[in-house]
């Protein structure tokens, strides 16, 4: 079985297709954006993130991935990169809990810190 990877998130974000991006998250998924209230449900997550889709490249470097049968936990560092110049704009830490739904890994919970601007 394939391991979950934030490359799925990065590809969907860069593609900027709202439906593809929404489906990276479980239907009952939730996010903890920095300094904002929790956002519950993949439709609401899409609404929250829609304005930024594809505007900046985001890359994830996992420090750890722990897996069980249908759950996985990952944490690491993310980097925001300006698409045209490739210039590093900021970086921060993230954590993600994955859930296996119908043989597809989806994000159940996603949290991150405000990126440190570089």
N, C-alpha and C positions, 0 to 999 in steps of 0.2 A: 504494500500500500504506500502511496505517495505521502511524504511529510508535508505538513502545512508550511507555507512560506509567505512572507510579506511581499514577495515579488508579485503575487496575485494582486495585492492592493496597489502596488506601484504601477503595474500595467493598466489596471482599470482606471486609476487616477489620471494617468497620462493620456489614455484613450479619450477621456472626458465624456464617455457615454453614460448618462445617468442610470440607466437600467442595469448595465454591467456593473457599475460601481456599487449600486444598492445591493446587488446579490452577492457581493463579497462578504456582507454581514448576514448573520442569521436573522430571520424574520423578527425574533424577539431580542435581538442584539442590543447592546447599549454602549455608549461612549461616555467617557469622563473628560470633556475638554477642559483645559486649564482655565481656572477662574470663571467657569460657567456652570450652570446646572447640568445634571446628567441628562442625556438624550436617549430615549428608549424607543426601539423599533427601527427597522432598517429604512422605512419610509421617512421617518423623522430625522434619521442620520443623514440620509440623502439631502433633505431640505436644509439641514445645518451646513453641509459641506458643498452643496451644489455650486455656489458662487466661486469657489476656489478650484474646481475641477480643472486640471490641466494647466493651471496658471503658473505653477512652480513645480519643478521635478522634486520628488521626495524619494530618498533611498534609505533602506533599513539595513543595519548590520546587527544580526542577532548575536548576543553574547551567550545565550543559553536557550535551549528548547527541550522541555521535558514532556514526554508523551505517555499516555495510557491508551486504552482501547478507543475511546471516543472523545477524549479531552486532551488538549495540549496547552502548555503555557510557554510563552516566549517573552524574552525581554532583551533590550539592547539599545542601540543608538540610532537615531534617524538624522538625516542631513537634508536640508532644503537647498536646492541648487537652481540658479537662474537658468532657464532652458536655453536661451540663445548663446550666452557667453560661457556657460558651464561653471560660473563663479559660485563658490560656496557662500550661501547667504546666512546660514545658521545651522545649529545642531542642538539636539536634546536627547532625552531618554524616553523610551516607550515601553509599554507592556501590553500583551495581547493574550487573551484566552480563546482558544479555538475549540469548536465543537464539530464533530463529524455528523453530517446530515446527509442521508442517502448517498453515502460514499464520497461526499464532497466536504472538504474542510472549509468551514465558514467562521468568521470572527463573531464570537459571542460577547466579548468585552474588550474594549480598547481604551487605553488611557495614555496620556503623554504630557510632558511638561512643556512650558513655553520654551521655544527654541532660543538659545543664546545667539544673538545676532553677531555676525562676524564682519 
